[in-house]
Amino acid sequence: MNFGEYEFVYPDGEVDTTPTTDVRELYSPPYRCFYELDASSSQLLRAHEYLDEIVEEDGPFEGILGFSQGAEVAASFLLYQAPNVTFKFAVLIGGTPPFDVSALATGKNVTPIKMHGDTHSARIEIPTAHIIGRSDAYREFSKVIVTLCNPRETKVYDHKGAHIVPRGQEAMEDLTAALNWVVDRAMYR
């Protein structure tokens, strides 16, 4: 795969946040997220509206890639948009279980709940690559997103790192393999 053939769009979340020490050491400000840890229904719905706006203004897009909360939001967005998903593939790095926004969208006063493949029937049907760090404190949470994906269209790649986007030669080779797999799978479905 030649990444020069692709255009990447990197939307930041809309909410200013305080980063962890690890994030501060690796990245410079601004630090933004899609919603606070104790997200309200309106913040969760706004995250979806925001992605809808980006797709409408800058799309269409072939795929969606998210890291950490971005992976959580991407998974939630894909599950909520099904069966009308316009993306052909997803790459989810170090994500946590997505919120079930379908209940929130009804307008009822509902407490946001996290989704799991054992308790929710919705599935992401497009090809997905999951990049999970072996020493990621959120490793088990990342595996929950896998349960919400079609197992025939899912590939999991472990990397040696923690809760970060993989770095280094070996990690880049693994990440490239994941991207190659998911793009090929999407193109030849």
C-alpha positions in Angstrom: 0.0 0.0 0.0 1.2 3.4 -0.9 -0.2 5.9 1.7 0.6 8.7 -0.7 -2.5 7.5 -2.6 -4.7 8.5 0.3 -5.8 11.7 1.8 -6.3 11.7 5.6 -8.6 14.1 7.4 -8.0 14.5 11.1 -10.9 16.1 12.9 -10.2 17.1 16.5 -13.0 16.8 19.1 -14.7 19.9 20.1 -14.2 19.8 23.8 -11.0 21.0 25.5 -9.6 18.4 27.8 -6.7 17.8 30.2 -4.3 15.2 28.8 -2.6 12.4 30.6 1.1 12.7 31.2 1.8 10.1 28.5 -0.2 12.2 26.0 1.6 15.4 27.0 5.0 13.8 26.6 4.1 12.6 23.0 1.9 15.4 21.6 1.7 19.1 21.8 -1.5 21.0 22.4 -4.3 21.6 21.8 -5.8 18.6 23.6 -9.4 17.9 22.6 -11.9 15.2 23.0 -15.4 14.5 21.7 -17.0 14.5 25.2 -16.0 14.3 28.8 -15.6 11.0 30.7 -18.9 11.4 32.4 -20.6 12.2 29.1 -24.1 13.5 28.9 -26.7 12.4 26.4 -26.4 15.7 24.6 -22.6 15.4 24.4 -22.8 11.9 22.9 -25.4 13.0 20.3 -23.3 16.1 19.5 -20.3 13.8 18.7 -22.4 12.1 16.1 -23.7 15.3 14.7 -20.2 16.6 14.5 -19.1 13.5 12.5 -22.1 13.9 10.2 -21.1 17.5 9.5 -17.5 16.4 8.7 -18.7 13.7 6.3 -21.2 16.1 4.7 -18.6 18.9 4.3 -15.4 16.9 3.5 -16.6 13.5 2.4 -17.3 11.0 1.1 -14.7 8.9 2.9 -13.6 5.3 2.2 -12.8 4.6 5.8 -12.8 5.8 9.3 -9.9 5.5 11.7 -10.0 6.3 15.4 -7.7 6.1 18.4 -8.9 5.8 22.0 -12.1 7.9 22.4 -11.9 8.4 18.7 -12.2 4.7 18.1 -15.1 4.6 20.6 -16.9 7.4 18.8 -16.2 5.8 15.4 -17.6 2.4 16.5 -20.7 4.1 18.0 -21.2 6.1 14.8 -20.9 3.0 12.6 -23.3 1.1 14.8 -25.8 3.9 14.9 -25.6 4.5 11.1 -26.1 0.9 10.2 -27.4 -0.2 7.7 -26.8 3.1 6.0 -23.0 3.2 6.7 -21.2 5.0 3.9 -17.7 4.0 5.1 -16.2 0.8 3.5 -13.8 0.0 6.4 -12.7 1.0 9.9 -9.5 1.0 11.8 -9.9 1.1 15.6 -6.9 1.7 17.7 -7.0 1.3 21.5 -10.7 1.9 21.7 -13.2 1.5 24.5 -16.7 0.2 24.3 -19.0 2.6 22.4 -22.1 4.2 23.9 -25.5 3.1 22.7 -26.8 6.3 21.2 -29.8 4.8 19.5 -31.7 5.0 22.8 -30.5 8.5 23.4 -31.7 9.7 20.0 -35.3 8.9 21.0 -35.4 12.0 23.0 -36.2 10.1 26.2 -34.3 10.9 29.3 -32.0 7.8 29.2 -28.8 7.2 31.0 -26.0 6.5 28.5 -24.9 2.9 28.5 -21.9 1.1 27.0 -22.5 -1.5 24.3 -21.2 -5.1 24.3 -21.6 -8.0 21.9 -23.2 -10.1 24.6 -26.0 -7.5 25.4 -26.5 -5.8 22.0 -27.4 -7.4 18.7 -26.1 -4.5 16.5 -22.9 -5.3 14.6 -20.5 -3.3 12.5 -20.7 -5.2 9.2 -17.9 -3.5 7.3 -14.3 -4.8 7.5 -12.6 -3.7 10.7 -9.0 -3.8 11.9 -8.4 -3.5 15.6 -5.0 -2.4 16.8 -4.6 -3.3 20.5 -1.5 -2.8 22.7 -0.3 -5.8 24.7 0.3 -3.5 27.7 -2.6 -1.2 27.2 -4.5 -0.6 30.4 -7.6 -0.5 28.3 -6.8 -3.8 26.4 -9.9 -5.7 27.7 -12.1 -2.7 26.7 -10.6 -2.7 23.2 -11.6 -6.3 22.9 -15.2 -5.4 23.6 -15.4 -3.4 20.4 -14.3 -6.6 18.5 -17.5 -8.3 19.9 -19.6 -5.7 18.2 -18.1 -6.4 14.7 -18.9 -9.1 12.2 -16.2 -11.8 13.0 -15.8 -12.7 9.3 -14.8 -9.1 8.6 -12.6 -8.5 11.6 -8.9 -8.8 12.2 -7.1 -8.0 15.5 -3.4 -6.9 15.5 -1.5 -6.8 18.8 1.4 -4.4 19.2 4.0 -4.3 22.0 3.0 -0.9 23.3 0.6 0.5 25.7 -2.3 2.9 25.1 -0.7 4.7 22.1 -0.8 4.7 18.4 2.0 2.2 17.6 5.4 3.6 16.8 8.7 2.2 15.5 9.6 0.0 12.5 8.0 -3.2 13.7 4.9 -1.4 14.8 4.6 0.4 11.5 4.9 -2.9 9.6 2.1 -4.3 11.7 0.0 -1.2 11.3 0.6 -1.3 7.5 -0.4 -4.9 7.4 -3.6 -4.1 9.3 -4.4 -1.2 6.9 -3.6 -3.4 3.8 -5.9 -6.2 5.1 -8.8 -3.9 5.9 -8.6 -1.9 2.6 -8.2 -5.1 0.5 -11.1 -6.7 2.3 -13.2 -3.6 1.7 -12.3 -3.3 -2.0 -12.9 -7.0 -2.8 -16.1 -7.6 -1.0 
